[in-house]
């Protein structure tokens, strides 16, 4: 029993000696209030965008209707509101029509962009490599 304990300690000592020859990286950084505020801002924007995207996907979001001039003649969009300008039953050339904006894609884009800017606002760090010697 004691021999196994001594062998385990001997094996641990060899691992420590091997690791002592490896390089140790010490990362020195500088705290930046601007970077901290920007990280917090982009994180809040990301959380709000995801929340609004989920609400919109469930049909509980804010309704956004856009009005454009039609360049083609065809049926009115199936995803548009029932009330169309001039009570039109079809889209006519050079006549306005209304449709719902694709909000889920918009909120997804804002969430992805804010997450990317969150990671870009991380402060710059300098790293120094030191060699550890067992003297």
ZAPADO-794643 format. One record per residue: residue in one letter; x, z, y of N, C-alpha, C in turn. Coordinates in steps of 0.1 Angstrom, whole numbers. Atoms other than C-alpha are relative to their C-alpha. Layout:
N
+----+-------+-------+-------+-------+-------+-------+-------+-------+-------+
: aa :   n.u :   n.w :   n.v :  ca.u :  ca.w :  ca.v :   c.u :   c.w :   c.v :
+----+-------+-------+-------+-------+-------+-------+-------+-------+-------+
:  A :     X :     Z :     Y :     X :     Z :     Y :     X :     Z :     Y :
...
+----+-------+-------+-------+-------+-------+-------+-------+-------+-------+
END
This chain:
135
+----+-------+-------+-------+-------+-------+-------+-------+-------+-------+
: aa :   n.u :   n.w :   n.v :  ca.u :  ca.w :  ca.v :   c.u :   c.w :   c.v :
+----+-------+-------+-------+-------+-------+-------+-------+-------+-------+
:  X :     8 :     0 :   -12 :     0 :     0 :     0 :     9 :     0 :    13 :
:  X :    -9 :     0 :   -12 :    28 :     9 :    24 :     8 :   -12 :     1 :
:  X :    -7 :    13 :     0 :    47 :   -22 :    14 :    -8 :   -11 :     6 :
:  X :     8 :    10 :    -6 :    18 :   -44 :    24 :    -1 :     2 :    15 :
:  X :     1 :    -3 :   -14 :    15 :   -27 :    57 :    13 :    -4 :     7 :
:  X :   -13 :     4 :    -6 :    53 :   -32 :    64 :     1 :   -15 :     0 :
:  X :    -1 :    15 :     0 :    50 :   -69 :    54 :    -9 :    -6 :    11 :
:  X :     9 :     5 :   -11 :    20 :   -74 :    78 :     7 :     2 :    13 :
:  X :    -7 :    -3 :   -13 :    40 :   -57 :   106 :    12 :   -10 :     2 :
:  X :   -11 :     9 :    -1 :    70 :   -79 :    98 :    -5 :   -14 :     4 :
:  X :     6 :    13 :    -3 :    48 :  -110 :    99 :    -4 :    -1 :    14 :
:  X :     5 :     0 :   -14 :    33 :  -100 :   132 :    12 :    -1 :    10 :
:  X :   -12 :     0 :    -9 :    68 :   -94 :   147 :     6 :   -14 :     0 :
:  X :    -5 :    14 :     0 :    79 :  -129 :   136 :    -9 :    -9 :     9 :
:  X :     9 :     8 :    -8 :    48 :  -144 :   153 :     3 :     3 :    15 :
:  X :    -3 :    -3 :   -14 :    56 :  -125 :   185 :    13 :    -6 :     5 :
:  X :   -13 :     6 :    -3 :    92 :  -137 :   184 :    -1 :   -15 :     2 :
:  X :     2 :    14 :    -1 :    80 :  -173 :   179 :    -7 :    -3 :    13 :
:  X :     7 :     2 :   -12 :    56 :  -170 :   208 :     8 :     2 :    12 :
:  X :    -8 :    -4 :   -12 :    82 :  -155 :   231 :     8 :   -13 :     5 :
:  X :    -7 :    12 :    -3 :   100 :  -189 :   230 :    -8 :   -10 :     7 :
:  X :     9 :    10 :    -6 :    69 :  -208 :   243 :     0 :     2 :    15 :
:  X :     2 :     0 :   -14 :    62 :  -216 :   279 :   -12 :     8 :     4 :
:  X :    11 :    -7 :    -5 :    39 :  -194 :   299 :    -4 :    -6 :    14 :
:  X :     4 :     6 :   -12 :    18 :  -210 :   327 :    -7 :    10 :     8 :
:  X :     6 :    -9 :   -10 :     9 :  -189 :   357 :    -6 :    -8 :    11 :
:  X :     8 :     7 :   -10 :   -18 :  -203 :   379 :    -2 :     8 :    13 :
:  X :     2 :    -7 :   -13 :   -16 :  -193 :   416 :   -10 :    -8 :     8 :
:  X :    10 :     6 :    -8 :   -45 :  -201 :   438 :    -2 :     7 :    13 :
:  X :     3 :    -6 :   -13 :   -58 :  -194 :   472 :   -15 :     0 :     2 :
:  X :    15 :    -1 :    -1 :   -93 :  -182 :   479 :    -4 :    -7 :    13 :
:  X :     5 :     8 :   -12 :  -113 :  -205 :   502 :   -15 :     4 :     1 :
:  X :    14 :    -3 :    -2 :  -146 :  -193 :   517 :    -8 :   -13 :     1 :
:  X :     7 :    13 :    -1 :  -155 :  -229 :   525 :    -4 :    -5 :   -14 :
:  X :     2 :     5 :    14 :  -151 :  -239 :   488 :   -11 :     9 :    -7 :
:  X :    10 :    -9 :     6 :  -171 :  -208 :   478 :   -14 :    -3 :     5 :
:  X :    13 :     3 :    -5 :  -200 :  -216 :   501 :    -5 :   -14 :    -5 :
:  X :     4 :    13 :     4 :  -200 :  -253 :   491 :    -4 :     1 :   -15 :
:  X :     3 :    -2 :    14 :  -200 :  -243 :   454 :   -14 :     6 :    -1 :
:  X :    13 :    -7 :     1 :  -230 :  -220 :   460 :   -11 :   -10 :     5 :
:  X :    10 :     9 :    -5 :  -248 :  -246 :   481 :    -4 :   -11 :   -11 :
:  X :     3 :    11 :     9 :  -245 :  -274 :   455 :    -6 :     5 :   -13 :
:  X :     7 :    -6 :    11 :  -255 :  -250 :   427 :   -15 :     2 :     3 :
:  X :    14 :    -2 :    -4 :  -287 :  -241 :   446 :    -7 :   -13 :     0 :
:  X :     6 :    13 :     0 :  -294 :  -278 :   452 :    -3 :    -5 :   -14 :
:  X :     1 :     4 :    14 :  -289 :  -285 :   415 :   -12 :     7 :    -7 :
:  X :    11 :    -8 :     5 :  -313 :  -257 :   405 :   -13 :    -4 :     5 :
:  X :    13 :     5 :    -7 :  -340 :  -268 :   430 :    -4 :   -14 :    -5 :
:  X :     3 :    13 :     4 :  -337 :  -304 :   419 :    -5 :     0 :   -15 :
:  X :     5 :     0 :    14 :  -341 :  -296 :   382 :   -14 :     6 :    -1 :
:  X :    13 :    -6 :     0 :  -370 :  -273 :   390 :   -11 :   -10 :     5 :
:  X :    10 :    10 :    -6 :  -388 :  -300 :   411 :    -2 :   -12 :   -10 :
:  X :     1 :    10 :    10 :  -380 :  -326 :   384 :    -9 :     4 :   -12 :
:  X :     8 :    -5 :    11 :  -396 :  -305 :   357 :   -15 :     1 :     5 :
:  X :    14 :    -1 :    -5 :  -427 :  -298 :   379 :    -6 :   -14 :     1 :
:  X :     5 :    14 :    -2 :  -430 :  -335 :   387 :    -3 :    -6 :   -13 :
:  X :     2 :     6 :    14 :  -427 :  -345 :   350 :   -13 :     6 :    -6 :
:  X :    12 :    -6 :     5 :  -455 :  -321 :   342 :   -12 :    -4 :     8 :
:  X :    11 :     5 :    -9 :  -477 :  -336 :   370 :    -3 :    11 :    10 :
:  X :     3 :   -10 :   -10 :  -475 :  -305 :   392 :     8 :    -1 :    13 :
:  X :    -9 :     2 :   -12 :  -450 :  -319 :   418 :    -8 :    -4 :    12 :
:  X :     5 :     6 :   -12 :  -456 :  -332 :   453 :    -2 :   -15 :    -2 :
:  X :     4 :    14 :     2 :  -474 :  -365 :   453 :     7 :    -8 :    12 :
:  X :    -7 :     9 :   -10 :  -453 :  -392 :   471 :    -5 :   -14 :    -2 :
:  X :     6 :    13 :     0 :  -470 :  -425 :   479 :     8 :    -9 :    10 :
:  X :    -7 :    10 :    -9 :  -451 :  -455 :   493 :    -9 :   -12 :     3 :
:  X :     8 :    12 :    -4 :  -466 :  -484 :   511 :    10 :   -12 :     3 :
:  X :    -9 :    11 :    -1 :  -448 :  -518 :   508 :    -8 :   -13 :     3 :
:  X :     6 :    14 :    -1 :  -455 :  -555 :   516 :     2 :    -7 :   -13 :
:  X :    -1 :     7 :    13 :  -462 :  -575 :   485 :     6 :   -14 :     2 :
:  X :    -6 :    13 :     0 :  -441 :  -606 :   478 :    -5 :    -9 :   -11 :
:  X :     6 :     8 :    11 :  -461 :  -617 :   448 :   -15 :     3 :    -1 :
:  X :    15 :    -2 :     2 :  -497 :  -621 :   438 :    -2 :     4 :   -15 :
:  X :     3 :    -5 :    13 :  -507 :  -600 :   408 :    -8 :    12 :     1 :
:  X :     9 :   -12 :     0 :  -527 :  -570 :   397 :     7 :    12 :     8 :
:  X :    -6 :   -11 :    -6 :  -522 :  -538 :   416 :     7 :     9 :   -10 :
:  X :    -7 :    -7 :     9 :  -497 :  -514 :   400 :    -8 :    11 :    -8 :
:  X :     8 :   -10 :     7 :  -512 :  -492 :   372 :     4 :    14 :     3 :
:  X :    -4 :   -13 :    -4 :  -492 :  -463 :   384 :    -2 :     4 :    15 :
:  X :     2 :    -2 :   -14 :  -504 :  -466 :   420 :   -13 :     8 :     2 :
:  X :    12 :    -7 :    -3 :  -532 :  -446 :   437 :   -12 :   -10 :     0 :
:  X :    12 :     9 :     0 :  -568 :  -459 :   435 :    -3 :    -5 :    14 :
:  X :     3 :     5 :   -14 :  -571 :  -462 :   473 :    11 :    -9 :     5 :
:  X :   -10 :    10 :    -5 :  -553 :  -493 :   484 :    -4 :    -5 :    14 :
:  X :     3 :     5 :   -13 :  -551 :  -508 :   519 :   -10 :   -11 :    -1 :
:  X :    10 :    10 :    -1 :  -580 :  -530 :   528 :    -9 :    -1 :   -13 :
:  X :     8 :     0 :    13 :  -597 :  -520 :   495 :     3 :   -12 :    -9 :
:  X :    -4 :    12 :     8 :  -577 :  -547 :   477 :    -1 :     4 :   -14 :
:  X :     0 :    -2 :    15 :  -583 :  -551 :   440 :    13 :    -6 :    -6 :
:  X :   -12 :     6 :     5 :  -551 :  -572 :   436 :    11 :     1 :    11 :
:  X :   -11 :     1 :   -10 :  -517 :  -574 :   453 :     0 :   -15 :     5 :
:  X :     0 :    13 :    -6 :  -517 :  -604 :   477 :    13 :    -2 :     7 :
:  X :   -12 :     3 :    -7 :  -487 :  -621 :   493 :    -2 :     4 :    14 :
:  X :     0 :    -5 :   -14 :  -478 :  -605 :   527 :   -11 :    10 :     3 :
:  X :    10 :   -10 :    -2 :  -504 :  -578 :   522 :     6 :    13 :    -5 :
:  X :    -5 :   -13 :     4 :  -496 :  -541 :   520 :    -6 :     5 :   -13 :
:  X :     5 :    -6 :    12 :  -500 :  -522 :   487 :     7 :    14 :    -1 :
:  X :    -5 :   -13 :     1 :  -494 :  -486 :   477 :     4 :     3 :   -15 :
:  X :    -4 :    -4 :    14 :  -476 :  -471 :   446 :     6 :    14 :     1 :
:  X :    -6 :   -13 :     1 :  -463 :  -437 :   435 :    15 :    -2 :    -2 :
:  X :   -14 :     1 :     1 :  -426 :  -432 :   439 :     5 :     7 :   -13 :
:  X :    -5 :    -6 :    12 :  -406 :  -424 :   407 :     9 :    12 :     3 :
:  X :    -7 :   -12 :    -5 :  -397 :  -388 :   416 :     9 :     6 :   -11 :
:  X :    -9 :    -6 :    11 :  -383 :  -377 :   382 :    14 :    -6 :     1 :
:  X :   -13 :     7 :    -2 :  -355 :  -403 :   386 :     7 :     5 :    12 :
:  X :    -6 :    -4 :   -12 :  -349 :  -392 :   421 :     6 :    14 :    -1 :
:  X :    -5 :   -14 :     2 :  -346 :  -355 :   412 :    11 :     1 :   -10 :
:  X :   -11 :     0 :    10 :  -324 :  -363 :   382 :    13 :    -5 :     8 :
:  X :   -11 :     5 :    -7 :  -301 :  -383 :   405 :     6 :    11 :    10 :
:  X :    -5 :   -11 :    -9 :  -299 :  -354 :   431 :     6 :    11 :    -8 :
:  X :    -6 :   -10 :     8 :  -292 :  -329 :   403 :    13 :    -4 :    -5 :
:  X :   -12 :     5 :     5 :  -265 :  -350 :   388 :    11 :    -1 :    11 :
:  X :    -9 :     1 :   -11 :  -249 :  -356 :   422 :     5 :    13 :     5 :
:  X :    -4 :   -13 :    -4 :  -250 :  -320 :   432 :     9 :     7 :   -10 :
:  X :    -8 :    -6 :    10 :  -235 :  -309 :   399 :    14 :    -6 :     1 :
:  X :   -13 :     6 :    -2 :  -207 :  -334 :   405 :     7 :     5 :    12 :
:  X :    -6 :    -5 :   -12 :  -201 :  -322 :   440 :     4 :    15 :    -1 :
:  X :    -4 :   -14 :     3 :  -201 :  -286 :   427 :    14 :     1 :    -6 :
:  X :   -13 :     0 :     7 :  -172 :  -294 :   404 :    11 :    -5 :     9 :
:  X :   -10 :     6 :    -9 :  -155 :  -314 :   432 :     4 :    11 :    11 :
:  X :    -2 :   -10 :   -11 :  -157 :  -284 :   456 :     9 :    12 :    -6 :
:  X :    -8 :   -11 :     6 :  -136 :  -262 :   432 :    14 :     0 :     8 :
:  X :   -12 :     0 :    -8 :  -105 :  -250 :   451 :    12 :    -6 :    -7 :
:  X :   -12 :     5 :     6 :   -71 :  -266 :   445 :     9 :    11 :    -4 :
:  X :    -9 :   -10 :     5 :   -47 :  -246 :   424 :    13 :    -6 :    -3 :
:  X :   -13 :     4 :     3 :   -10 :  -248 :   420 :     4 :     7 :   -13 :
:  X :    -4 :    -6 :    12 :     5 :  -241 :   386 :    16 :     0 :    -1 :
:  X :   -15 :    -1 :     2 :    41 :  -229 :   379 :     2 :     3 :   -15 :
:  X :    -3 :    -2 :    14 :    56 :  -230 :   344 :    13 :     8 :     0 :
:  X :   -11 :    -8 :     2 :    80 :  -203 :   335 :     4 :     1 :   -15 :
:  X :    -4 :    -1 :    14 :   101 :  -200 :   304 :     3 :    15 :    -3 :
:  X :    -2 :   -14 :     4 :   100 :  -166 :   287 :    11 :     1 :    -9 :
:  X :   -11 :    -2 :     9 :   132 :  -154 :   272 :     0 :    14 :    -6 :
:  X :    -1 :   -13 :     6 :   137 :  -125 :   248 :    14 :     5 :     1 :
:  X :   -14 :    -4 :    -2 :   168 :  -109 :   262 :     2 :    15 :    -4 :
+----+-------+-------+-------+-------+-------+-------+-------+-------+-------+
END
